[in-house]
């Protein structure tokens, strides 16, 4: 079982992508192919692999047989393509908020969100963010800023 997420075509080249057919309702898919970081125009779908897996032990033999692929690295996506020759692989679309910590902006969003939830950091961080946004909005509306130019 692989966790999947629909991603915009412009971002598809950052992920492993599956070719799959939906089975019933609820976001369950039977996977028929996988490709690592395809060009958006060549991607078999907009279903990206999220990096969450429940795999059988057979994947280890497939990893041993997998030659380096994209980036000169052995890619799990390529090993899973080999595994497809031996057993079925299913995918389930993830529902909820997810951040890709390989993306700088998503990493920042995740860090801020988690910090805001902490009792020891949240209130002060929220106040700081509000002051930053207030200063930014004040500058946009032409109001004088309390900061002095260097």
Secondary structure, 3 states (H helix, E strand, C coil): CEEEEECCHHHHHHCEEEEEEECCCCCEEEEEEEEECCCHHHCCCCEEEEEEECCCCHHHHHHHHCCCCHHHCCCHHHHHHHHCCCCCEEEEECCCCCCCCCCHHHHHHHHHHHHHHCCCCHHHHHHHHHHHHHHHHHHHCCCCCCCCCC
